[in-house]
């Protein structure tokens, strides 16, 4: 069973930064590329991206990046840019956002999770990302962003208690971003905190996002021998929360000369059952409206239910709806294997040494269809989304999904509530 604990949060002092913290928070490190990192850093000299974003150069991870983040953490603490709360607490965090024209609000309880038991992974991880987070933890002993976790609240008990917290007072911290708003309340009543911890601890918590941070904390605890490090800052959301949006991760492929993508499509078609096909090609000027209409139709054909998965493969030459009898994760594992093997063969066939395809993982279907029409990519594969309840169920069974299976929208932000590991 999971064990949730209060903690003394570190946060930006509104007296220094301003009442709205939107200028200093950021998405977590794993969705911020170099260009976005520079933009955020230029937006405000105290933006949290300076603490968390440590993009390693091609030659390897630069120790100076981590040392600089640690230096900034200590300086901002000393100068009062970042302050510690008056004592340990749990926190309620509302994250309001928009997706495909609809407004959502995701409600999380934020605290520390004991990593000794009851915290289950659901997805495989990547070695370079684990090493990056480990280097940052060693240098700074700080966590600027929480993992995002899922728990079950079938009776709605936690939801009810959080609603009472929200109704009792205005938020203690706020942050406004384009199309997003975040609000934080301290949960001051000890009886309410105890009841929330008991309810969350009645079952396991599944890591929705933050696997690398969890693995790095466990490794740090082994290195230091400090039991305080067997904990992780966590924003926990009920699987039944109406604000939980889980997107599938698409595979988009570029780099093949025009026409040669047919080899990859043939390989994929041979590995799955074709249940529908449309050989009408895209036209270069099909436009955004046409891409959105096609995406709406594709979404009606893509699903995972009853042990059967359907997904789409799209090229300029046409599209195919394919089926797989079995779990969606196993379909993705098989699909990724076919793509990887064909990519190796493609590279060997090229006359130019080092020529290779590029595989990216994305989440915006209409944009990817428009990219096919314009020729920027040659192939896109659209798997279905996996419900949060199914992710928790599979994790309980000990199943690890392939990397790049799910994407929880939005990510829990960095810089809103932070944790000093030595507290």
TORKOL-4160 file (C-alpha; in steps of 0.2 Angstrom, whole numbers, padded with zeros to 4 digits, m for minus):
423
<pt num="1" X="0000" Y="0000" Z="0000"/>
<pt num="2" X="0006" Y="0018" Z="m0004"/>
<pt num="3" X="0012" Y="0029" Z="0010"/>
<pt num="4" X="0008" Y="0048" Z="0007"/>
<pt num="5" X="0017" Y="0060" Z="0019"/>
<pt num="6" X="0016" Y="0079" Z="0022"/>
<pt num="7" X="0032" Y="0089" Z="0018"/>
<pt num="8" X="0038" Y="0107" Z="0020"/>
<pt num="9" X="0037" Y="0114" Z="0002"/>
<pt num="10" X="0049" Y="0126" Z="m0005"/>
<pt num="11" X="0040" Y="0139" Z="m0017"/>
<pt num="12" X="0043" Y="0156" Z="m0025"/>
<pt num="13" X="0040" Y="0170" Z="m0013"/>
<pt num="14" X="0026" Y="0181" Z="m0020"/>
<pt num="15" X="0033" Y="0196" Z="m0012"/>
<pt num="16" X="0049" Y="0194" Z="m0023"/>
<pt num="17" X="0041" Y="0187" Z="m0039"/>
<pt num="18" X="0023" Y="0194" Z="m0039"/>
<pt num="19" X="0007" Y="0186" Z="m0034"/>
<pt num="20" X="0005" Y="0177" Z="m0050"/>
<pt num="21" X="0019" Y="0164" Z="m0052"/>
<pt num="22" X="0016" Y="0161" Z="m0070"/>
<pt num="23" X="0032" Y="0169" Z="m0076"/>
<pt num="24" X="0043" Y="0158" Z="m0065"/>
<pt num="25" X="0036" Y="0140" Z="m0067"/>
<pt num="26" X="0039" Y="0129" Z="m0082"/>
<pt num="27" X="0034" Y="0112" Z="m0089"/>
<pt num="28" X="0046" Y="0098" Z="m0082"/>
<pt num="29" X="0063" Y="0095" Z="m0090"/>
<pt num="30" X="0057" Y="0081" Z="m0101"/>
<pt num="31" X="0046" Y="0091" Z="m0113"/>
<pt num="32" X="0057" Y="0106" Z="m0114"/>
<pt num="33" X="0069" Y="0107" Z="m0129"/>
<pt num="34" X="0084" Y="0119" Z="m0130"/>
<pt num="35" X="0074" Y="0132" Z="m0139"/>
<pt num="36" X="0060" Y="0132" Z="m0127"/>
<pt num="37" X="0072" Y="0132" Z="m0112"/>
<pt num="38" X="0080" Y="0148" Z="m0119"/>
<pt num="39" X="0063" Y="0156" Z="m0121"/>
<pt num="40" X="0058" Y="0152" Z="m0103"/>
<pt num="41" X="0075" Y="0157" Z="m0096"/>
<pt num="42" X="0073" Y="0174" Z="m0105"/>
<pt num="43" X="0055" Y="0176" Z="m0099"/>
<pt num="44" X="0061" Y="0178" Z="m0081"/>
<pt num="45" X="0078" Y="0178" Z="m0073"/>
<pt num="46" X="0072" Y="0167" Z="m0059"/>
<pt num="47" X="0062" Y="0155" Z="m0070"/>
<pt num="48" X="0063" Y="0137" Z="m0063"/>
<pt num="49" X="0070" Y="0130" Z="m0080"/>
<pt num="50" X="0087" Y="0137" Z="m0074"/>
<pt num="51" X="0086" Y="0125" Z="m0060"/>
<pt num="52" X="0079" Y="0109" Z="m0069"/>
<pt num="53" X="0084" Y="0110" Z="m0087"/>
<pt num="54" X="0101" Y="0102" Z="m0090"/>
<pt num="55" X="0101" Y="0097" Z="m0108"/>
<pt num="56" X="0118" Y="0088" Z="m0111"/>
<pt num="57" X="0128" Y="0092" Z="m0126"/>
<pt num="58" X="0131" Y="0079" Z="m0139"/>
<pt num="59" X="0147" Y="0073" Z="m0132"/>
<pt num="60" X="0140" Y="0069" Z="m0115"/>
<pt num="61" X="0132" Y="0077" Z="m0099"/>
<pt num="62" X="0142" Y="0092" Z="m0094"/>
<pt num="63" X="0145" Y="0093" Z="m0075"/>
<pt num="64" X="0145" Y="0112" Z="m0076"/>
<pt num="65" X="0127" Y="0112" Z="m0080"/>
<pt num="66" X="0122" Y="0103" Z="m0064"/>
<pt num="67" X="0134" Y="0113" Z="m0053"/>
<pt num="68" X="0126" Y="0129" Z="m0060"/>
<pt num="69" X="0109" Y="0123" Z="m0056"/>
<pt num="70" X="0114" Y="0118" Z="m0038"/>
<pt num="71" X="0122" Y="0135" Z="m0036"/>
<pt num="72" X="0107" Y="0144" Z="m0041"/>
<pt num="73" X="0096" Y="0134" Z="m0029"/>
<pt num="74" X="0107" Y="0139" Z="m0015"/>
<pt num="75" X="0108" Y="0157" Z="m0020"/>
<pt num="76" X="0089" Y="0159" Z="m0023"/>
<pt num="77" X="0086" Y="0151" Z="m0006"/>
<pt num="78" X="0098" Y="0162" Z="0003"/>
<pt num="79" X="0091" Y="0178" Z="m0006"/>
<pt num="80" X="0073" Y="0174" Z="m0002"/>
<pt num="81" X="0068" Y="0171" Z="m0020"/>
<pt num="82" X="0063" Y="0153" Z="m0014"/>
<pt num="83" X="0056" Y="0151" Z="0003"/>
<pt num="84" X="0051" Y="0136" Z="0014"/>
<pt num="85" X="0034" Y="0135" Z="0021"/>
<pt num="86" X="0031" Y="0137" Z="0039"/>
<pt num="87" X="0029" Y="0118" Z="0042"/>
<pt num="88" X="0025" Y="0101" Z="0034"/>
<pt num="89" X="0008" Y="0100" Z="0025"/>
<pt num="90" X="m0001" Y="0092" Z="0011"/>
<pt num="91" X="m0007" Y="0103" Z="m0003"/>
<pt num="92" X="m0022" Y="0103" Z="m0015"/>
<pt num="93" X="m0017" Y="0108" Z="m0033"/>
<pt num="94" X="m0029" Y="0112" Z="m0046"/>
<pt num="95" X="m0023" Y="0113" Z="m0064"/>
<pt num="96" X="m0035" Y="0120" Z="m0077"/>
<pt num="97" X="m0031" Y="0118" Z="m0095"/>
<pt num="98" X="m0039" Y="0117" Z="m0112"/>
<pt num="99" X="m0038" Y="0102" Z="m0125"/>
<pt num="100" X="m0046" Y="0102" Z="m0142"/>
<pt num="101" X="m0058" Y="0116" Z="m0138"/>
<pt num="102" X="m0064" Y="0108" Z="m0121"/>
<pt num="103" X="m0059" Y="0115" Z="m0104"/>
<pt num="104" X="m0053" Y="0103" Z="m0090"/>
<pt num="105" X="m0048" Y="0104" Z="m0072"/>
<pt num="106" X="m0037" Y="0091" Z="m0064"/>
<pt num="107" X="m0036" Y="0090" Z="m0045"/>
<pt num="108" X="m0021" Y="0083" Z="m0037"/>
<pt num="109" X="m0015" Y="0081" Z="m0019"/>
<pt num="110" X="0003" Y="0085" Z="m0017"/>
<pt num="111" X="0015" Y="0077" Z="m0004"/>
<pt num="112" X="0029" Y="0065" Z="m0002"/>
<pt num="113" X="0028" Y="0046" Z="m0007"/>
<pt num="114" X="0038" Y="0033" Z="0002"/>
<pt num="115" X="0047" Y="0023" Z="m0012"/>
<pt num="116" X="0049" Y="0008" Z="m0001"/>
<pt num="117" X="0032" Y="0000" Z="m0006"/>
<pt num="118" X="0016" Y="0003" Z="m0015"/>
<pt num="119" X="0023" Y="0014" Z="m0029"/>
<pt num="120" X="0022" Y="0005" Z="m0046"/>
<pt num="121" X="0030" Y="0009" Z="m0062"/>
<pt num="122" X="0020" Y="0007" Z="m0078"/>
<pt num="123" X="0033" Y="0011" Z="m0092"/>
<pt num="124" X="0050" Y="0007" Z="m0096"/>
<pt num="125" X="0064" Y="0020" Z="m0095"/>
<pt num="126" X="0079" Y="0027" Z="m0104"/>
<pt num="127" X="0097" Y="0026" Z="m0097"/>
<pt num="128" X="0102" Y="0043" Z="m0103"/>
<pt num="129" X="0087" Y="0052" Z="m0094"/>
<pt num="130" X="0091" Y="0042" Z="m0078"/>
<pt num="131" X="0109" Y="0048" Z="m0078"/>
<pt num="132" X="0104" Y="0066" Z="m0081"/>
<pt num="133" X="0092" Y="0066" Z="m0066"/>
<pt num="134" X="0104" Y="0057" Z="m0055"/>
<pt num="135" X="0118" Y="0070" Z="m0059"/>
<pt num="136" X="0106" Y="0084" Z="m0055"/>
<pt num="137" X="0100" Y="0076" Z="m0038"/>
<pt num="138" X="0118" Y="0073" Z="m0033"/>
<pt num="139" X="0123" Y="0091" Z="m0036"/>
<pt num="140" X="0108" Y="0101" Z="m0029"/>
<pt num="141" X="0098" Y="0089" Z="m0017"/>
<pt num="142" X="0082" Y="0097" Z="m0023"/>
<pt num="143" X="0067" Y="0092" Z="m0033"/>
<pt num="144" X="0060" Y="0106" Z="m0043"/>
<pt num="145" X="0045" Y="0096" Z="m0050"/>
<pt num="146" X="0034" Y="0082" Z="m0044"/>
<pt num="147" X="0031" Y="0065" Z="m0052"/>
<pt num="148" X="0012" Y="0063" Z="m0057"/>
<pt num="149" X="0004" Y="0048" Z="m0049"/>
<pt num="150" X="m0013" Y="0039" Z="m0050"/>
<pt num="151" X="m0023" Y="0032" Z="m0036"/>
<pt num="152" X="m0040" Y="0024" Z="m0034"/>
<pt num="153" X="m0054" Y="0033" Z="m0025"/>
<pt num="154" X="m0069" Y="0023" Z="m0029"/>
<pt num="155" X="m0080" Y="0030" Z="m0015"/>
<pt num="156" X="m0075" Y="0048" Z="m0019"/>
<pt num="157" X="m0069" Y="0051" Z="m0002"/>
<pt num="158" X="m0054" Y="0061" Z="m0006"/>
<pt num="159" X="m0063" Y="0071" Z="m0019"/>
<pt num="160" X="m0076" Y="0076" Z="m0006"/>
<pt num="161" X="m0062" Y="0081" Z="0006"/>
<pt num="162" X="m0053" Y="0091" Z="m0007"/>
<pt num="163" X="m0069" Y="0100" Z="m0011"/>
<pt num="164" X="m0071" Y="0106" Z="0007"/>
<pt num="165" X="m0053" Y="0112" Z="0007"/>
<pt num="166" X="m0056" Y="0122" Z="m0009"/>
<pt num="167" X="m0072" Y="0129" Z="m0002"/>
<pt num="168" X="m0065" Y="0135" Z="0014"/>
<pt num="169" X="m0053" Y="0149" Z="0008"/>
<pt num="170" X="m0045" Y="0156" Z="m0008"/>
<pt num="171" X="m0029" Y="0148" Z="m0015"/>
<pt num="172" X="m0013" Y="0151" Z="m0006"/>
<pt num="173" X="m0003" Y="0151" Z="m0023"/>
<pt num="174" X="m0008" Y="0155" Z="m0041"/>
<pt num="175" X="0000" Y="0154" Z="m0058"/>
<pt num="176" X="m0007" Y="0159" Z="m0075"/>
<pt num="177" X="m0001" Y="0153" Z="m0091"/>
<pt num="178" X="m0008" Y="0154" Z="m0109"/>
<pt num="179" X="m0024" Y="0143" Z="m0109"/>
<pt num="180" X="m0019" Y="0136" Z="m0091"/>
<pt num="181" X="m0022" Y="0141" Z="m0073"/>
<pt num="182" X="m0015" Y="0133" Z="m0057"/>
<pt num="183" X="m0021" Y="0136" Z="m0039"/>
<pt num="184" X="m0013" Y="0129" Z="m0023"/>
<pt num="185" X="m0021" Y="0127" Z="m0006"/>
<pt num="186" X="m0012" Y="0121" Z="0010"/>
<pt num="187" X="m0022" Y="0108" Z="0019"/>
<pt num="188" X="m0021" Y="0115" Z="0036"/>
<pt num="189" X="m0033" Y="0103" Z="0046"/>
<pt num="190" X="m0023" Y="0089" Z="0053"/>
<pt num="191" X="m0039" Y="0077" Z="0053"/>
<pt num="192" X="m0042" Y="0081" Z="0035"/>
<pt num="193" X="m0024" Y="0077" Z="0030"/>
<pt num="194" X="m0024" Y="0061" Z="0040"/>
<pt num="195" X="m0040" Y="0055" Z="0032"/>
<pt num="196" X="m0033" Y="0059" Z="0014"/>
<pt num="197" X="m0017" Y="0050" Z="0018"/>
<pt num="198" X="m0027" Y="0035" Z="0024"/>
<pt num="199" X="m0038" Y="0035" Z="0009"/>
<pt num="200" X="m0024" Y="0036" Z="m0003"/>
<pt num="201" X="m0014" Y="0023" Z="0006"/>
<pt num="202" X="m0028" Y="0010" Z="0004"/>
<pt num="203" X="m0020" Y="0004" Z="m0012"/>
<pt num="204" X="m0005" Y="0007" Z="m0023"/>
<pt num="205" X="0000" Y="0022" Z="m0033"/>
<pt num="206" X="0005" Y="0020" Z="m0051"/>
<pt num="207" X="0018" Y="0032" Z="m0058"/>
<pt num="208" X="0010" Y="0041" Z="m0073"/>
<pt num="209" X="0024" Y="0053" Z="m0076"/>
<pt num="210" X="0041" Y="0054" Z="m0067"/>
<pt num="211" X="0048" Y="0036" Z="m0069"/>
<pt num="212" X="0066" Y="0043" Z="m0071"/>
<pt num="213" X="0065" Y="0054" Z="m0055"/>
<pt num="214" X="0059" Y="0039" Z="m0045"/>
<pt num="215" X="0073" Y="0028" Z="m0050"/>
<pt num="216" X="0085" Y="0042" Z="m0047"/>
<pt num="217" X="0079" Y="0045" Z="m0030"/>
<pt num="218" X="0081" Y="0026" Z="m0026"/>
<pt num="219" X="0098" Y="0026" Z="m0032"/>
<pt num="220" X="0103" Y="0042" Z="m0022"/>
<pt num="221" X="0096" Y="0033" Z="m0006"/>
<pt num="222" X="0107" Y="0018" Z="m0010"/>
<pt num="223" X="0122" Y="0030" Z="m0012"/>
<pt num="224" X="0120" Y="0041" Z="0003"/>
<pt num="225" X="0112" Y="0028" Z="0015"/>
<pt num="226" X="0100" Y="0042" Z="0020"/>
<pt num="227" X="0082" Y="0035" Z="0022"/>
<pt num="228" X="0075" Y="0052" Z="0019"/>
<pt num="229" X="0080" Y="0050" Z="0000"/>
<pt num="230" X="0068" Y="0035" Z="m0002"/>
<pt num="231" X="0054" Y="0047" Z="m0005"/>
<pt num="232" X="0048" Y="0057" Z="m0020"/>
<pt num="233" X="0038" Y="0073" Z="m0022"/>
<pt num="234" X="0022" Y="0068" Z="m0030"/>
<pt num="235" X="0006" Y="0075" Z="m0037"/>
<pt num="236" X="m0007" Y="0062" Z="m0035"/>
<pt num="237" X="m0023" Y="0061" Z="m0045"/>
<pt num="238" X="m0038" Y="0049" Z="m0044"/>
<pt num="239" X="m0041" Y="0038" Z="m0059"/>
<pt num="240" X="m0059" Y="0044" Z="m0059"/>
<pt num="241" X="m0054" Y="0062" Z="m0060"/>
<pt num="242" X="m0063" Y="0071" Z="m0075"/>
<pt num="243" X="m0047" Y="0081" Z="m0078"/>
<pt num="244" X="m0036" Y="0066" Z="m0082"/>
<pt num="245" X="m0032" Y="0066" Z="m0100"/>
<pt num="246" X="m0021" Y="0052" Z="m0107"/>
<pt num="247" X="m0015" Y="0054" Z="m0125"/>
<pt num="248" X="m0008" Y="0040" Z="m0135"/>
<pt num="249" X="0010" Y="0043" Z="m0142"/>
<pt num="250" X="0011" Y="0043" Z="m0161"/>
<pt num="251" X="0026" Y="0037" Z="m0171"/>
<pt num="252" X="0030" Y="0049" Z="m0185"/>
<pt num="253" X="0044" Y="0044" Z="m0198"/>
<pt num="254" X="0054" Y="0055" Z="m0209"/>
<pt num="255" X="0069" Y="0054" Z="m0220"/>
<pt num="256" X="0064" Y="0041" Z="m0233"/>
<pt num="257" X="0065" Y="0047" Z="m0251"/>
<pt num="258" X="0048" Y="0048" Z="m0259"/>
<pt num="259" X="0040" Y="0031" Z="m0263"/>
<pt num="260" X="0052" Y="0021" Z="m0252"/>
<pt num="261" X="0041" Y="0022" Z="m0237"/>
<pt num="262" X="0031" Y="0008" Z="m0246"/>
<pt num="263" X="0044" Y="m0005" Z="m0239"/>
<pt num="264" X="0040" Y="0001" Z="m0221"/>
<pt num="265" X="0021" Y="0001" Z="m0224"/>
<pt num="266" X="0022" Y="m0017" Z="m0232"/>
<pt num="267" X="0032" Y="m0023" Z="m0217"/>
<pt num="268" X="0019" Y="m0016" Z="m0205"/>
<pt num="269" X="0004" Y="m0023" Z="m0215"/>
<pt num="270" X="0012" Y="m0040" Z="m0215"/>
<pt num="271" X="0013" Y="m0040" Z="m0196"/>
<pt num="272" X="m0005" Y="m0035" Z="m0192"/>
<pt num="273" X="m0023" Y="m0038" Z="m0199"/>
<pt num="274" X="m0029" Y="m0025" Z="m0211"/>
<pt num="275" X="m0048" Y="m0021" Z="m0207"/>
<pt num="276" X="m0050" Y="m0005" Z="m0218"/>
<pt num="277" X="m0040" Y="0004" Z="m0231"/>
<pt num="278" X="m0041" Y="0020" Z="m0241"/>
<pt num="279" X="m0030" Y="0022" Z="m0256"/>
<pt num="280" X="m0034" Y="0040" Z="m0260"/>
<pt num="281" X="m0018" Y="0050" Z="m0258"/>
<pt num="282" X="m0016" Y="0067" Z="m0249"/>
<pt num="283" X="m0014" Y="0082" Z="m0259"/>
<pt num="284" X="m0001" Y="0095" Z="m0254"/>
<pt num="285" X="m0014" Y="0109" Z="m0251"/>
<pt num="286" X="m0026" Y="0099" Z="m0241"/>
<pt num="287" X="m0026" Y="0112" Z="m0227"/>
<pt num="288" X="m0029" Y="0111" Z="m0209"/>
<pt num="289" X="m0048" Y="0109" Z="m0210"/>
<pt num="290" X="m0046" Y="0094" Z="m0220"/>
<pt num="291" X="m0033" Y="0087" Z="m0208"/>
<pt num="292" X="m0045" Y="0090" Z="m0193"/>
<pt num="293" X="m0059" Y="0081" Z="m0202"/>
<pt num="294" X="m0048" Y="0066" Z="m0207"/>
<pt num="295" X="m0042" Y="0065" Z="m0189"/>
<pt num="296" X="m0060" Y="0065" Z="m0182"/>
<pt num="297" X="m0064" Y="0051" Z="m0193"/>
<pt num="298" X="m0048" Y="0041" Z="m0189"/>
<pt num="299" X="m0052" Y="0043" Z="m0170"/>
<pt num="300" X="m0069" Y="0035" Z="m0173"/>
<pt num="301" X="m0059" Y="0020" Z="m0180"/>
<pt num="302" X="m0045" Y="0018" Z="m0167"/>
<pt num="303" X="m0049" Y="0009" Z="m0151"/>
<pt num="304" X="m0043" Y="m0003" Z="m0138"/>
<pt num="305" X="m0057" Y="m0014" Z="m0130"/>
<pt num="306" X="m0061" Y="m0032" Z="m0126"/>
<pt num="307" X="m0043" Y="m0038" Z="m0130"/>
<pt num="308" X="m0043" Y="m0030" Z="m0147"/>
<pt num="309" X="m0033" Y="m0015" Z="m0153"/>
<pt num="310" X="m0036" Y="m0005" Z="m0169"/>
<pt num="311" X="m0024" Y="0008" Z="m0175"/>
<pt num="312" X="m0020" Y="0018" Z="m0191"/>
<pt num="313" X="m0005" Y="0020" Z="m0203"/>
<pt num="314" X="m0005" Y="0035" Z="m0214"/>
<pt num="315" X="0006" Y="0040" Z="m0229"/>
<pt num="316" X="0004" Y="0051" Z="m0244"/>
<pt num="317" X="m0002" Y="0036" Z="m0254"/>
<pt num="318" X="m0016" Y="0031" Z="m0242"/>
<pt num="319" X="m0021" Y="0025" Z="m0225"/>
<pt num="320" X="m0024" Y="0009" Z="m0217"/>
<pt num="321" X="m0034" Y="0004" Z="m0201"/>
<pt num="322" X="m0025" Y="m0011" Z="m0194"/>
<pt num="323" X="m0030" Y="m0023" Z="m0180"/>
<pt num="324" X="m0022" Y="m0033" Z="m0166"/>
<pt num="325" X="m0029" Y="m0047" Z="m0155"/>
<pt num="326" X="m0022" Y="m0043" Z="m0138"/>
<pt num="327" X="m0016" Y="m0029" Z="m0127"/>
<pt num="328" X="m0012" Y="m0012" Z="m0134"/>
<pt num="329" X="0005" Y="m0012" Z="m0126"/>
<pt num="330" X="0010" Y="m0028" Z="m0134"/>
<pt num="331" X="0004" Y="m0021" Z="m0151"/>
<pt num="332" X="0015" Y="m0006" Z="m0148"/>
<pt num="333" X="0030" Y="m0017" Z="m0144"/>
<pt num="334" X="0028" Y="m0027" Z="m0160"/>
<pt num="335" X="0025" Y="m0011" Z="m0170"/>
<pt num="336" X="0041" Y="m0003" Z="m0163"/>
<pt num="337" X="0051" Y="m0018" Z="m0167"/>
<pt num="338" X="0045" Y="m0018" Z="m0185"/>
<pt num="339" X="0049" Y="0000" Z="m0187"/>
<pt num="340" X="0066" Y="m0002" Z="m0180"/>
<pt num="341" X="0071" Y="m0017" Z="m0190"/>
<pt num="342" X="0065" Y="m0008" Z="m0206"/>
<pt num="343" X="0074" Y="0007" Z="m0202"/>
<pt num="344" X="0091" Y="m0003" Z="m0200"/>
<pt num="345" X="0088" Y="m0011" Z="m0217"/>
<pt num="346" X="0083" Y="0006" Z="m0225"/>
<pt num="347" X="0100" Y="0014" Z="m0218"/>
<pt num="348" X="0110" Y="m0001" Z="m0226"/>
<pt num="349" X="0102" Y="0001" Z="m0243"/>
<pt num="350" X="0106" Y="0020" Z="m0244"/>
<pt num="351" X="0120" Y="0025" Z="m0256"/>
<pt num="352" X="0125" Y="0039" Z="m0244"/>
<pt num="353" X="0134" Y="0033" Z="m0229"/>
<pt num="354" X="0125" Y="0037" Z="m0213"/>
<pt num="355" X="0109" Y="0040" Z="m0221"/>
<pt num="356" X="0095" Y="0035" Z="m0209"/>
<pt num="357" X="0076" Y="0038" Z="m0206"/>
<pt num="358" X="0071" Y="0049" Z="m0191"/>
<pt num="359" X="0057" Y="0043" Z="m0179"/>
<pt num="360" X="0049" Y="0055" Z="m0168"/>
<pt num="361" X="0036" Y="0053" Z="m0154"/>
<pt num="362" X="0021" Y="0066" Z="m0155"/>
<pt num="363" X="0004" Y="0069" Z="m0149"/>
<pt num="364" X="m0005" Y="0081" Z="m0161"/>
<pt num="365" X="m0014" Y="0070" Z="m0174"/>
<pt num="366" X="m0021" Y="0085" Z="m0185"/>
<pt num="367" X="m0003" Y="0092" Z="m0186"/>
<pt num="368" X="0004" Y="0076" Z="m0191"/>
<pt num="369" X="m0008" Y="0073" Z="m0205"/>
<pt num="370" X="m0005" Y="0090" Z="m0211"/>
<pt num="371" X="0014" Y="0086" Z="m0211"/>
<pt num="372" X="0011" Y="0071" Z="m0222"/>
<pt num="373" X="0001" Y="0081" Z="m0234"/>
<pt num="374" X="0016" Y="0094" Z="m0235"/>
<pt num="375" X="0029" Y="0080" Z="m0237"/>
<pt num="376" X="0038" Y="0085" Z="m0220"/>
<pt num="377" X="0035" Y="0067" Z="m0214"/>
<pt num="378" X="0032" Y="0051" Z="m0224"/>
<pt num="379" X="0023" Y="0039" Z="m0212"/>
<pt num="380" X="0013" Y="0042" Z="m0196"/>
<pt num="381" X="0006" Y="0028" Z="m0185"/>
<pt num="382" X="m0008" Y="0032" Z="m0173"/>
<pt num="383" X="m0012" Y="0020" Z="m0159"/>
<pt num="384" X="m0026" Y="0022" Z="m0147"/>
<pt num="385" X="m0026" Y="0030" Z="m0130"/>
<pt num="386" X="m0025" Y="0019" Z="m0115"/>
<pt num="387" X="m0037" Y="0023" Z="m0100"/>
<pt num="388" X="m0030" Y="0028" Z="m0083"/>
<pt num="389" X="m0039" Y="0014" Z="m0075"/>
<pt num="390" X="m0032" Y="0001" Z="m0087"/>
<pt num="391" X="m0014" Y="0008" Z="m0084"/>
<pt num="392" X="m0017" Y="0006" Z="m0065"/>
<pt num="393" X="m0024" Y="m0012" Z="m0068"/>
<pt num="394" X="m0009" Y="m0017" Z="m0079"/>
<pt num="395" X="0004" Y="m0010" Z="m0067"/>
<pt num="396" X="m0004" Y="m0020" Z="m0052"/>
<pt num="397" X="m0001" Y="m0035" Z="m0063"/>
<pt num="398" X="0017" Y="m0031" Z="m0064"/>
<pt num="399" X="0016" Y="m0026" Z="m0082"/>
<pt num="400" X="0028" Y="m0013" Z="m0090"/>
<pt num="401" X="0022" Y="m0004" Z="m0105"/>
<pt num="402" X="0034" Y="0000" Z="m0119"/>
<pt num="403" X="0043" Y="0017" Z="m0118"/>
<pt num="404" X="0033" Y="0031" Z="m0126"/>
<pt num="405" X="0016" Y="0023" Z="m0124"/>
<pt num="406" X="0006" Y="0036" Z="m0114"/>
<pt num="407" X="0007" Y="0055" Z="m0112"/>
<pt num="408" X="m0003" Y="0063" Z="m0098"/>
<pt num="409" X="m0009" Y="0080" Z="m0102"/>
<pt num="410" X="m0003" Y="0092" Z="m0095"/>
<pt num="411" X="0013" Y="0088" Z="m0086"/>
<pt num="412" X="0014" Y="0093" Z="m0068"/>
<pt num="413" X="0023" Y="0109" Z="m0069"/>
<pt num="414" X="0040" Y="0113" Z="m0061"/>
<pt num="415" X="0042" Y="0127" Z="m0049"/>
<pt num="416" X="0025" Y="0128" Z="m0041"/>
<pt num="417" X="0029" Y="0117" Z="m0026"/>
<pt num="418" X="0047" Y="0110" Z="m0024"/>
<pt num="419" X="0056" Y="0100" Z="m0011"/>
<pt num="420" X="0073" Y="0101" Z="m0002"/>
<pt num="421" X="0079" Y="0083" Z="0000"/>
<pt num="422" X="0088" Y="0088" Z="0016"/>
<pt num="423" X="0073" Y="0095" Z="0024"/>
